Amino acid sequence: MNKLLICCWLLVSGLAAQAQTRLPDGRVQDRSLELGLRSEAIKEAGILRLCVAKEGQCIENLTLGFTVRIYDAKGTEIWNSIWTGQTLDLKFKKPLPSAHRVVVKAVAPQVVNKLTGNPIWTVEPLELEFVLE
């Protein structure tokens, strides 16, 4: 079992390290990172689960601070909040049955490796926008 866990950790670490570049100033840059949607039940339960992803694969040890804005079908903002990134599994105070469009945007152009604390520069703040059915 330990060997399986080590292999999985190495695979995830390898995915996170792939396509990373070290800049002349010492920062690590990865332009291929994106915000991913793991699941959502905003209308029914006020739940939104996000991740930092690369090529559609969630990378569990990366996190970021971000804002969430939720709009109704008329385009009126009905919810906004800022999250520190301690968790990417969000539980709003209440369900939002009139929610129609969700915009999630990082507060900085970087993500942080939770295991090492090292920042990874993304050039632009990551953003995810989607419409609820």
N, C-alpha and C positions, 0 to 999 in steps of 0.2 A: 504494500500500500504506500509506504514511504517513497519507493521508487517512482510510482505513478504520480504522486504529488510533486516530486522534484521535477519529473519530465514536464508536467503541466506548467509549473512555475517557469521553467526554462523556456518553454514555448511562448508563454505570455510575455516574458522578458524579451525574448527575441523579436516578437512582433512589435513591442514598444521601441526597441532599439533600431529596428530596420528603418532606413531612410532618414535617420537623424543625422544632422550635420553639426559639427562643432565650428562655431563662428570665430573669427579672429579675436574677438573680445572674451572668448572663453564660454559664452553661452551655448547651450544646445538648442538646435532649431529642428522642428518637424512640421513641414507644411501639409502633411497628409492627414493630420488628426482632424476629427470632426465630432460634433455632439451627436449622440445616438439616442433613440427612443427605445427603451426596453419594453415598457408597457404604460398604459394610461387608463384610468377610470375616473377622469375628472368630473364628468357629469354625475356619475352614480355614487362615487365614494370620496371624491376629492384627492385622488392618488395619481402621482406622476412619477415614473421611474426612468431616469436618464443614465447615460454613461458617456465616457470619452471613448471614441471608437477610431479604428484605423481599418480602412477597406471593409467596413461593415461589421467588424469584429470588436466587441467591447473589450477594453483593457481595464481590468478591475483595479489596478494600482494607480490610476491617474485620476485627478480630481481638479476642480476649479471653482472659483466663486462666480455667481451668475445671478441675473435677474429673470423673473418670470412675469410676463404680461399676458393676460387672458382677455379676449374680446368676445362680445356677443355677435350675432349675425348682422347687426346694423353697424358694426365697427366701433362700438362704444367699449372703452376699457372697463371691465367689471372686476378685475383683480390685478394687483401688481405686488411683487415682493422681491426681496433680495435674499440670497442664500449664500452661506459661507463656503459651501462645498464639503463640509464635514461628512455629509451623506448626499448621495444623488437620488435617494428614494424619498420623495416628498409626500407629505400628508398635509393638505390644506385644512383650515379650521372647519370647513364645511364643503359639501359637494357643490358644484357649480353647474346646475342643469341647463343654464342658458349659454354656457361656453360654446364658442364656435371656432375660434382661431387662437392658437397658442404661439407665443414668441419667447424663446429662451435665448439669452445673450450673455456671454462671458463678460465679466467686469474688467478683464485685462487680457492682453494678447499672449497668454501663457497658461499652461496647465502645470500641476505639481505632481511629482512622483511621491505617493504617500509613504513608500518604503524608505526612500532616501531623503525626502524633503527637497530634492533638486527641482528647480523650475525648468520647463521645456518651452521655449519661445515658439509661438504659432504665427507670428507676423501680424495677423489680424485677430481680434477677439472671435472665438467660435460662436456660431449662431445656428439655431434650429427653429424653423417655423413650420407649423403643420395645422391643418384644418381637421376638426373633429367631425365625425359622421353623425 
